[in-house]
Amino acid sequence: MKRALVTGGSGGIGSAICRRLARDGYRVLVHGNRNPGNSEAVVSEIRRNGGSADALTFDVADFAACQKALAALETEPVQILVNNAGIHSDAPLAGMSFEQWRSVIDVSLNGFFNVTQPLLMPMIRKRWGRIVSVSSVVGVVGNRGQSNYAAAKAGLHGASKSLAAELATRGITVNVIAPGIIAAGMGTALSDETIKAFVPMKRAGSADEVAASVAFLASEEAGYITGQVICVGGGVG
């Protein structure tokens, strides 16, 4: 049974990804940090439905903490990594504090390095792996008040494309899913009028639709797709 690690696995999109991967037959490691009880709740739900899951707690922004937590997984390497952890702290750049800038970059972009880098050599030795990062259409088109978030996500796109080129001959694919407005997390605060004005499909997407895209890229069938940023945004991006 392949093992899949989903960072930020207790949130709206993250939990949907965990449930979908468990349904597809993977043993899922549900990562959390600030609210470990939420990760345990996702694990319990997966197990009740006949799936296999365990909870994992560490700060993706702390490289040493990531190394320690991931070293414990070496006996059963992670073959599928979903970098989903992310935060936002919105403000116009003229009024943005350095802490707002730093914290968002640390989790979304530095977190990608901190979690991905320690897992690469086991994947390379096995000559099989799937790395899928969850970004945002904001990293493609930008958005007012989110320069820190857009920078982190755009950086994730470039890092993923470069890593895809490095690993292309090793049986490891690296791709990005960039959701648009999703009826989970930040998307729940938007009015129907705003969504209809912004999204060509005139509706928000669902967390399950994002999870389905991640699941496909994690599958054997997606073995010839790498270095791509795929927008799941109803026409945005």
Phi, psi and omega in degrees: 000122179291147178255136180238128175256126178242110176282149185061038188280359183258353180281185183298307179287316181301317181292325177295320177296316180300314181297318182293316180295323176296319178296330179278001173101010178269153169274118191257131172261112184267107182272143172211173179221291187286329182232077183299336177298328179292321177295318179298324179294320178295318178299315180298318179297316180298316181294322178299328181268013174089006180268178181244127183202152174219155179263150180218133183234122171192166181266114183295341180278355183249105185299317181297319179295322178295315180301317181296314182293319184281334177298330179291348182263001188297331180291333175229083189301150173281127179257339179234122178242126175245108177276097184246345183297136178190155176225167171225150177213088194276142174186150171301145185302325180298334180247011183277135176279159177297325180296321176298317179295309185297315186296320180291317177297319182301315184282308188283322185257306176297327177298325176301312179295313187299326181268319185289314187303315180293342184266354188289313185300317175301321177295317181298318180296324179279344183057039174200136176182158176227124176240118180235123178251139179263115184251227179194151174296341176299329176289346179261313188251349183077168178196139180300137177080005183228040181296326178292315180294316179296320179296317180297315183287321177296322176297323177297323178296312181295318179297319182292319178297319179293316179295323177301319179294322180294327188254005188299331181267005186253009180076018182242126177256150181226117182220168181231135169256126181246092180291152171266227178282117182242139181285059177196147178064232184299328184294340182289342184273354184270143179283160177301323181296318179295316180298314182295328179286332187261329189252122179304326179283353174065027176205160172281152173277172178251156176299327179293329177291323174295315181300322179296322179292318177297315182299321178296313181294338177277352188272167174298324185296339182264021185295346180252014178248118178206153179073023185252146170249111186253116180278129174246078191223017178065024180110350176274136177101000000 
